[in-house]
Amino acid sequence: MINAKKIYSNAGDFILLESDGVFYLDVLIPNFYPNSHFDVSKTFILTNEDKNKKEDTSYLKSLAEDIRKDWKKYSSREVSDVKIIN
């Protein structure tokens, strides 16, 4: 399990997390399952390019939107068992 600190939160959209120098983006994906109203949160490792832009909230918001549109495109960067600590 990864224990990650919350660095920044854009409520209802995404959370920027950090653990041991590695940054993650936890993205809320509404209506994840077909024909349901269940929202799912998925966590993705930021690439070096993403990491360099981690303070640009517009960039992170755009990245979160891209992930929501096609999360399978980012599946190789997905991690599980992340515990968010304050």
Backbone hydrogen bonds in HBPLUS format (Angstrom, degrees):
<---DONOR---> <-ACCEPTOR-->    atom                        ^
c    i                          cat <-CA-CA->   ^        H-A-AA   ^      H-
h    n   atom  resd res      DA  || num        DHA   H-A  angle D-A-AA Bond
n    s   type  num  typ     dist DA aas  dist angle  dist       angle   num
A0002-ILE N   A0081-ASP O   2.88 MM  79  6.28 160.1  1.92 159.6 165.3     1
A0083-LYS N   A0002-ILE O   2.71 MM  81  6.00 168.7  1.72 167.4 171.4     2
A0004-ALA N   A0083-LYS O   2.88 MM  79  6.13 162.0  1.91 157.0 163.2     3
A0085-ILE N   A0004-ALA O   2.78 MM  81  5.86 168.7  1.80 154.9 157.4     4
A0005-LYS N   A0018-GLU O   2.82 MM  13  5.29 158.2  1.87 158.2 151.0     5
A0018-GLU N   A0005-LYS O   2.94 MM  13  5.29 143.3  2.07 140.3 151.8     6
A0006-LYS N   A0085-ILE O   3.32 MM  79  6.62 142.0  2.47 166.2 174.4     7
A0007-ILE N   A0016-LEU O   2.79 MM   9  5.43 170.3  1.80 155.5 156.9     8
A0008-TYR N   A0016-LEU O   3.36 MM   8  5.05 159.5  2.41 129.1 131.8     9
A0016-LEU N   A0008-TYR O   2.75 MM   8  5.05 164.2  1.77 153.4 158.8    10
A0010-ASN N   A0014-PHE O   2.93 MM   4  5.44 177.0  1.94 164.8 165.6    11
A0013-ASP N   A0010-ASN O   2.87 MM   3  5.52 138.0  2.05 148.9 155.5    12
A0014-PHE N   A0010-ASN O   3.18 MM   4  5.44 150.8  2.27 135.3 143.4    13
A0028-LEU N   A0013-ASP O   3.18 MM  15  5.61 174.6  2.18 143.9 145.2    14
A0015-ILE N   A0026-ASP O   2.83 MM  11  5.02 141.5  1.98 138.3 150.0    15
A0026-ASP N   A0015-ILE O   2.85 MM  11  5.02 172.2  1.85 156.8 157.5    16
A0017-LEU N   A0024-TYR O   2.87 MM   7  4.95 171.3  1.87 144.2 146.5    17
A0024-TYR N   A0017-LEU O   2.88 MM   7  4.95 159.9  1.92 133.3 137.0    18
A0019-SER N   A0022-VAL O   2.88 MM   3  5.28 156.7  1.94 150.5 158.4    19
A0022-VAL N   A0019-SER O   2.97 MM   3  5.28 163.5  2.00 117.1 122.1    20
A0046-LEU N   A0023-PHE O   2.92 MM  23  5.62 168.7  1.94 148.3 145.3    21
A0025-LEU N   A0044-PHE O   2.78 MM  19  5.25 155.6  1.84 150.8 159.1    22
A0044-PHE N   A0025-LEU O   2.95 MM  19  5.25 156.0  2.01 132.3 139.5    23
A0027-VAL N   A0042-LYS O   2.74 MM  15  5.43 159.6  1.78 167.6 163.6    24
A0042-LYS N   A0027-VAL O   2.97 MM  15  5.43 159.1  2.01 150.2 152.6    25
A0029-ILE N   A0040-VAL O   2.66 MM  11  5.20 167.2  1.68 157.9 162.6    26
A0040-VAL N   A0029-ILE O   3.01 MM  11  5.20 164.1  2.04 134.8 137.7    27
A0032-PHE N   A0038-PHE O   2.92 MM   6  6.18 136.3  2.11 161.0 172.4    28
A0079-VAL N   A0043-THR O   2.86 MM  36  5.66 161.2  1.90 149.5 152.4    29
A0045-ILE N   A0077-ARG O   2.84 MM  32  5.31 160.7  1.88 145.9 148.5    30
A0051-LYS N   A0047-THR O   2.76 MM   4  5.95 159.2  1.80 152.4 159.1    31
A0052-ASN N   A0048-ASN O   3.00 MM   4  6.21 147.5  2.11 143.7 150.9    32
A0053-LYS N   A0050-ASP O   2.93 MM   3  5.19 141.1  2.08 103.8 115.7    33
A0054-LYS N   A0051-LYS O   3.24 MM   3  5.02 163.6  2.27 108.1 107.5    34
A0056-ASP N   A0053-LYS O   2.98 MM   3  5.40 162.9  2.01 118.3 124.0    35
A0059-TYR N   A0056-ASP O   3.05 MM   3  5.36 120.4  2.42 104.8 118.8    36
A0060-LEU N   A0056-ASP O   3.09 MM   4  6.47 161.5  2.12 154.6 159.8    37
A0061-LYS N   A0057-THR O   2.88 MM   4  5.99 155.7  1.94 144.9 151.7    38
A0062-SER N   A0058-SER O   3.00 MM   4  6.17 156.5  2.06 143.7 149.8    39
A0063-LEU N   A0059-TYR O   2.87 MM   4  6.14 155.2  1.93 151.0 158.4    40
A0064-ALA N   A0060-LEU O   2.88 MM   4  6.09 159.1  1.92 148.2 153.6    41
A0065-GLU N   A0061-LYS O   3.00 MM   4  6.26 152.2  2.08 143.7 151.3    42
A0066-ASP N   A0062-SER O   2.96 MM   4  6.25 154.7  2.02 147.1 153.9    43
A0067-ILE N   A0063-LEU O   2.92 MM   4  6.21 157.6  1.97 151.3 157.4    44
A0068-ARG N   A0064-ALA O   2.96 MM   4  6.21 158.0  2.00 147.7 153.5    45
A0069-LYS N   A0065-GLU O   3.02 MM   4  6.27 151.8  2.10 146.6 153.9    46
A0070-ASP N   A0066-ASP O   3.11 MM   4  6.38 153.0  2.19 149.9 156.0    47
A0073-LYS N   A0070-ASP O   3.07 MM   3  5.65 143.9  2.21 114.8 123.5    48
A0074-TYR N   A0071-TRP O   3.01 MM   3  5.31 142.8  2.15 104.6 115.3    49
A0075-SER N   A0072-LYS O   3.14 MM   3  4.82 165.0  2.17 100.4 104.7    50
A0077-ARG N   A0074-TYR O   2.87 MM   3  5.55 158.0  1.92 123.5 130.8    51
A0078-GLU N   A0075-SER O   3.18 MM   3  5.04 162.3  2.21 101.7 107.0    52
